[in-house]
Amino acid sequence: MKLIIYILIMSLTTYLIRMLPFVLFRKKIKSRFIKSFLFYIPYSVLGAMTIPYIFYSTDNVISSCVGCITALIMSVKNKSLIVVALAACMAAFITEIIISCVPM
């Protein structure tokens, strides 16, 4: 019974989030500020969800930082998503190997 209630609440929440913009914004949005604000919301939410996880994805924060910096450099050079992801993973992996071989 609890599971059904949870599913109903989640479906209602999801429906409201998708329905409210249609109800609230019946006319075309003409404000440049609001248009740009709405345009960047998905990117900011994705960044807020992804960036913190990047730094805890490996055993060492240093290798995470190397992977993140590699991804940033590759993306600034307009490389494709698969190239950026592979380069960042390889950089983090190689850094992990180097860090594990160095005696402390």
Secondary structure as UniProt FT lines:
FT   HELIX           2..24
FT   HELIX           32..54
FT   TURN            55..56
FT   HELIX           61..76
FT   TURN            77..78
FT   HELIX           81..101
//
